Amino acid sequence: MVVCVCNAIKERDVRAAARDGARSACQAYRAMGMQPKCGQCVPFAREIINSERAAA
């Protein structure tokens, strides 16, 4: 599933960043060498990161 249309970031990419230590959407995007543009994806990315952290 696509999380960020502006940067073409997929859910699996956000999950991988979270498993690698990203604690926020901005940290996950930076880990991928990107940054949020319009910002509509940030709440969804945050949910994914929180679910990965809870599962760890």
C-alpha positions as CSV (number, residue, x, y, z in Angstrom):
1,M,0.0,0.0,0.0
2,V,1.2,3.5,-0.8
3,V,1.6,5.7,2.3
4,C,3.0,8.8,0.6
5,V,2.0,9.6,-2.9
6,C,4.3,12.6,-3.1
7,N,7.4,10.5,-2.4
8,A,6.1,7.1,-3.6
9,I,6.8,5.6,-0.1
10,K,5.1,2.3,0.5
11,E,3.9,0.8,3.8
12,R,6.7,-1.7,3.9
13,D,9.3,1.1,3.7
14,V,7.8,2.9,6.7
15,R,7.6,-0.4,8.6
16,A,11.3,-1.1,7.8
17,A,12.3,2.3,9.0
18,A,10.4,1.8,12.2
19,R,12.1,-1.5,12.8
20,D,15.5,0.2,12.2
21,G,14.7,2.7,14.9
22,A,12.6,5.6,13.5
23,R,10.3,6.8,16.2
24,S,8.4,9.4,14.1
25,A,7.3,9.9,10.6
26,C,9.9,12.6,10.0
27,Q,12.7,10.2,11.2
28,A,11.4,7.5,8.9
29,Y,11.3,9.8,5.9
30,R,14.8,11.1,6.7
31,A,16.1,7.5,6.9
32,M,14.8,7.1,3.4
33,G,16.4,10.4,2.3
34,M,13.1,12.1,1.9
35,Q,10.8,14.5,3.7
36,P,7.0,14.9,3.9
37,K,5.8,17.4,1.2
38,C,2.0,17.9,1.6
39,G,1.8,16.2,5.0
40,Q,-1.3,14.2,4.4
41,C,0.6,11.0,4.9
42,V,2.1,11.8,8.3
43,P,-0.8,10.6,10.5
44,F,-0.9,7.3,8.6
45,A,2.9,6.9,8.7
46,R,2.7,7.6,12.5
47,E,0.1,4.8,13.0
48,I,2.3,2.4,11.1
49,I,5.3,3.3,13.2
50,N,3.4,3.0,16.4
51,S,2.1,-0.4,15.4
52,E,5.6,-1.6,14.6
53,R,6.9,-0.3,17.9
54,A,4.0,-2.0,19.8
55,A,4.8,-5.3,18.1
56,A,8.5,-5.2,19.0
